[in-house]
Amino acid sequence: MTVADATAVRPRVHSLGYLGLTSTDLDGWRTFATDIAGMAISDTSSENELRLRIDEYQWRISVTPGDGSVAFVGWEVAGKAALDAIVADLTAAGVAVEEDSKLAQERGVLELVRSEDPAGNQIEFFYGPITESKPFVSPQGVEFVTGEQGLGHVVLATPSAEETERFYVDLLGFRVSDRVNLGPVVAMFAYVNPRHHSLAVVQAPERLLHHFMLEVTSLDEVGLALDRSLASNAHQPATGLGKHTNDQAVSFYLTTPSECRVEYGWAGRQLDLDLNPSTTVVYTGGSIWGHKSV
């Protein structure tokens, strides 16, 4: 493939914009988010919805009462033309998609459409998020890596991994970064911006959000978060520190008050959107070292 071929079509999705989770313990989430992860509570939070900030966006993570499952995944696009193109592509492929102006107002974006991926997750495509004039200030002094790289990444487990991969890669234009052999299954990692992956898909007996990732700007911030977790009675780490094979991030995992984990990491590898990988690499394991269960 030539450089001209590689640059001809870019992913219509710009980045992972926001994430909606449910939980039986909103108070636990408030403590976890602020005291351990260093997120800030958004002024747009309400009694029945906890909204969390990690940058200038009004919010990035929403938590509402529920069974702990993922409620929605929001993918940001550059503008109206990109949103219209996604609607056209989904419609042509026979995928139901609906414009929802009321939901757009609730989310605090200019325009939004919603659909469902083959895994059964509610997905939302939007542009024009509200940003705050009041600077983001972490209660733990943390700075998160966002900007053009978006919120971070999500790892979706599903019984329909092949169909889900085709949906995101073939229909929406996500680019395969690489694959990782996890023993009985091989996970697919895909990118839409310089972040090594904004999405991963893995075969599993049931649908769930395995984890989402927050990236910080220094190794010290990772270590301090691990210290805060170890010192906490309620929010112990799920793993120790480790370094991943494919994105090379140094990170550890925390169990959230929902049914998913959060990966807290630093120095994730970046890819060049102007050059597709020449081959699809398969790594024989997820970690170079560490990430041992604790």
SELO-153007 format. One record per residue (C-alpha): residue in one letter; y, x negated, z. Coordinates in steps of 0.2 Angstrom, whole numbers, plus 5000, padded with zeros to 4 digits. Layout:
AYXZ ...
***
This chain:
M500050005000 T501749934995 V503249945007 A504050074995 D502450184997 A502550165016 T504350215017 A504250355005 V503650485018 R504150475037 P503550585050 R504550745051 V504450735070 H505750615078 S504950595096 L504150685111 G505550785117 Y504950875133 L503450935142 G503051095151 L501751085166 T501151215178 S500651185196 T500151275212 D501351155222 L503151145216 D503651065233 G502350935230 W503050905213 R504850885220 T504250745232 F503150665219 A504550665206 T505950595216 D505150485230 I503750405219 A504150415201 G506050405203 M506450555192 A508050665197 I508050855199 S509050935185 D510451055190 T509651185178 S508151195190 S507851365198 E506751445211 N505351465199 E505551315188 L505751135193 R506651035179 L506650845180 R507850715172 I507450535167 D508950505155 E510550595148 Y509550745142 Q509750895153 W507950895157 R506350815150 I504950885161 S504751075167 V503551125181 T503251315184 P502051405195 G500251415188 D498551345187 G499051165184 S498751165165 V499951105152 A501151255147 F501951175131 V502351015122 G504050995114 W504250885099 E506050845094 V506550835075 A508150765068 G509050925063 K508851095054 A508251025037 A506750935046 L506451095056 D506451205041 A505251075032 I504051095047 V504051275046 A503751275027 D502251155029 L501451255043 T501651415034 A500951345018 A499451285028 G499151455035 V499751405053 A500751545062 V502451485067 E503851585075 E505751555077 D506251605095 S508051605098 K507851675116 L506651535120 A507851405112 Q509251465124 E508051455139 R507551275134 G509351225131 V509251175112 L510151235096 E508551295087 L506751305091 V505151365083 R503451375092 S501651375086 E499951315092 D498951165088 P497051175085 A496751125103 G497551275109 N499151195116 Q500851285113 I501951165103 E503751185101 F504851095087 F506751085091 Y508351005088 G510050995097 P509550965115 I510950985128 T511450815136 E512350795152 S514050715154 K513550675172 P512550505171 F510750505176 V510450425192 S508750385198 P508450415217 Q507450255217 G508550155205 V507350175190 E507850155172 F506650245160 V506450195141 T506850345131 G508150355117 E507450355100 Q505750335108 G505850495117 L505050555133 G503450445132 H501750495126 V500450625129 V498550615128 L497750775123 A495850805127 T495050945117 P493350995110 S494151005093 A494750825091 E494450805073 E495350965068 T496750925080 E496950745072 R497050825055 F498450945061 Y499550805068 V499150665055 D498850755039 L499950905041 L501450845052 G501450665046 F501050575062 R500450395058 V498850325065 S499250175076 D497450125080 R495850195088 V495050145105 N493150155108 L492950235125 G491050235125 P490450405120 V492050445111 V493450355101 A495250405104 M496550415090 F498350355094 A499750405083 Y501650365082 V503250445075 N504450315080 P504450135086 R503450175102 H501650125099 H501050305101 S501850465106 L500150555105 A498350525107 V496850635104 V495150625112 Q493550725111 A493150815128 P492150965133 E493751065137 R495551065133 L496750975145 L498250865145 H497350705151 H499050615155 F500750585150 M501750415151 L503350365158 E503950195153 V505150095164 T506249945159 S505449805170 L503849755178 D504649755195 E504949945193 V503149975190 G502649865205 L503949955216 A503250125211 L501550065215 D502150015232 R502950185235 S501350265230 L500250155241 A501450195256 S501350385253 N500050495262 A500150625248 H500350535232 Q499050385232 P498850295215 A497350345204 T497150165197 G497749995201 L498749895189 G498049855172 K498549805154 H498049905139 T497249835123 N498149935110 D499949955116 Q499849815128 A500849905142 V500649855160 S500350005170 F499450105183 Y499050295184 L499550425197 T498850595200 T500150725199 P500250895208 S499650965191 E497950945183 C498550785174 R498950605178 V500550505174 E500450335167 Y501850225174 G502150075163 W503149935156 A503249835140 G502349945128 R502149875110 Q503249935097 L502749975078 D503849965062 L504050135054 D504450045037 L502649965037 N501050065039 P499649965047 S498649885033 T497049925042 T496550045056 V496049935071 V494749995083 Y494849925100 T493249905110 G493949965127 G495550035134 S496049895145 I496149705144 W496149695163 G496349815177 H496549995178 K495150005190 S494950175200 V495550165218 
***
